[in-house]
Amino acid sequence: MTKNDYVLTAVRRKVNIKTKMNEEDIRAKIDEIKGQLSGDMFADMRLMQEIYELKKQLNPAIEDNPELDDDEDGCLYCGS
C-alpha cells in the first residue's frame, strides 16, 4: 500500500461513506470543510479529498464523469 492509499483509506473512514447523512447535512459539511481551505493545493489535499468523497455521496456519477460536478469553484480536484 502506498502512502496515498493510506491517506485515502483514512479519509474514507473519517467521512464514512456509508453514513446516513441527508443532503442538507452533506452540503453543510462541504461548506464547513471549504471554509478550512488555505489556498495551498498541497496543504489542502486532505480537505479536498474529503469534499470529493462527500460530493460523491450527493452525485456518485461524478466519479466517472467529473464534468457532472456542479462545483462553482471549478476543478478543485485535478489541479488544473
Secondary structure by P-SEA (a helix, b strand, c coil): ccaaaaaaaaaaaaacccccccaaaaaaaaaaaaaacccccccaaaaaaaaaaaaaaacccccccccccccccccccccc
